[in-house]
Amino acid sequence: MYDTFNMGIGLTLVCPEFNANAIRATLEQTGFPTSAIGTIEAAGNPDAEAAVVLE
C-alpha cells in the first residue's frame, strides 16, 4: 500500500511550545505515537505573518 499511495504524515496538531510535552504525553498514553515535525517562527518583518518551519 505504501508503494501505491502517498500515506502522508497523518494528523497534525499545532499548539504552543509550552504545552507540547503534556499534549504528546497524553496522546502517547492513549496509544497515539507522536513526532514533533517543525516550529512556528516569527517573520523578520513585523508586518508579515509567522512562518511555519518543517524540520
C-alpha positions in Angstrom: 0.0 0.0 0.0 2.9 2.4 0.8 4.2 1.8 -2.7 0.9 2.9 -4.3 -0.4 5.7 -2.1 1.2 8.7 -0.5 0.5 7.9 3.1 1.5 11.4 4.3 2.1 12.3 7.9 -1.5 11.7 9.1 -3.0 14.1 11.6 -1.2 17.3 12.6 -1.7 19.3 15.7 -0.4 22.9 16.2 0.0 24.0 19.9 2.0 26.4 22.0 5.5 25.1 22.7 4.9 25.2 26.4 2.0 22.7 26.1 3.7 20.3 23.6 5.2 17.9 26.1 2.0 17.5 28.1 -0.1 17.0 24.9 2.4 14.5 23.5 2.4 12.5 26.8 -1.4 12.4 26.9 -1.6 11.2 23.3 1.1 8.6 23.7 -0.6 7.2 26.9 -3.7 6.6 24.8 -1.8 4.8 22.1 -1.2 7.5 19.6 2.5 7.8 18.6 3.7 11.4 18.2 6.5 13.3 16.5 7.5 16.9 16.5 7.9 17.9 12.9 8.5 21.7 13.0 8.1 25.1 14.6 6.3 28.3 14.0 8.7 31.3 14.0 8.2 35.0 13.9 8.9 36.6 10.5 11.7 39.0 10.1 9.3 41.7 9.0 6.9 42.8 11.8 4.1 43.3 9.3 4.5 39.8 7.9 2.8 36.7 9.1 4.6 34.0 11.1 6.4 31.2 9.2 5.9 27.5 9.6 9.2 25.7 9.5 9.1 21.9 8.9 12.2 20.1 10.1 
